């Protein structure tokens, strides 16, 4: 992968979030919560599976298939990937000296 020099509406980008435990003891209960920038539409996760997503600005998280949003007429409809506002990965424990990354693909609005 290379840094995006120019992206246009409809183009796809991949966000990579890196993490590292630079300490000398394991870190427990590690979770990464990451917003989807408002200029982008979530497409898919790459690599490490998501634990949960949010469709309400990070207030509540769950499996996408279990979430709903209000449609234009005010009726609830099943949430779709384009409704995702935040992503959550629960990694658990990260050993000393360990590092890694999580990633997701998004489309420019």
N, C-alpha and C positions, 0 to 999 in steps of 0.2 A: 504494500500500500504506500501511497505517496500523499503528501498534503495536497488538498484541493487548491489549485491556483485560481479557478473560476468555476462557479456553479450557477446554473440558470434554473428558473422555475421548471419543475418536472425532473430535474436531475437528482440523482441519488448520491448520498454521502454515507460514510460509515464513521460513527463516533466510537472511539476506543477510550475506555476509562482504565487507567493503570493503578495498581495498588502494590504496596510493598510493606513488609514488616522489617524495619531497620533496627528493631530492638533486639534484646537478647532473651526474650521470653515470648511464648506463644500469645497471640491476641485472640480473645474469644468473642463470640457473638458479633462477628463482623458482618455488616450489611452495607450495601451500596444502594442509595436512593438517588436517582438521577432524573431531573426534569427533561422532557422533550422540548427543545426550544420552540417558541410559538411560530417561528418561521418555517418549521419543519413538520412533516406528518410521519409518524412512526410507521415503518414497514414491517420489520422483523428483527428478531434478535440474531446475533451471530455468535457461534461458539457456546459459551456457558449459558445454559437455559435460565430464563427468568424465574424468579420465585413468585412474583406478583406484579400487577400493573395497577395504575390508578387512572380513572377517567374524570376525576373531579378535582384536579389540581393538587393531588397528594393528600387529600383528607382521609380517604379510605382506599385500601388495597385488596385485591383478590385476583382470582383467575379471570382472564378476559371473558371466557364463556359464561361466567357467573355474574357479570356486571351489566348494568343497563344505563342508558342515557335518555334524556327527553328528546323526542323528535320535534320537528318544526311545529307540529300541531299540539305539542305538550304531552303527547302520549309516550309512555316508556317503550323503548325498543332495545334489542340486544346491542351491547357495545361492539364496535368494530375496531380493528387496529388504528384507523384514522382518528378515533376518539381518545386514544391513550395520551395522557398528559405527563405521567411519571412512570419510571421503571424501577423495579426493586430486585436485587440479587441478594440472597442471604447465603453467605459463604461459610459461616460457622467459624472455624478456627484457622488462623494463618500462622504458620510456624516461623520462628526467627529466621531471617535471611530469605524468606520466601517472597515471591512476587507473582503477579499475574495480571490479567486484564479481562474485562468484559466489554462487549461491543454490541452496537445495534445499528441497523440500517434505517435511514430516513430519507424522505423525498422533500425537496424544496417546494414550498407552496407557490 
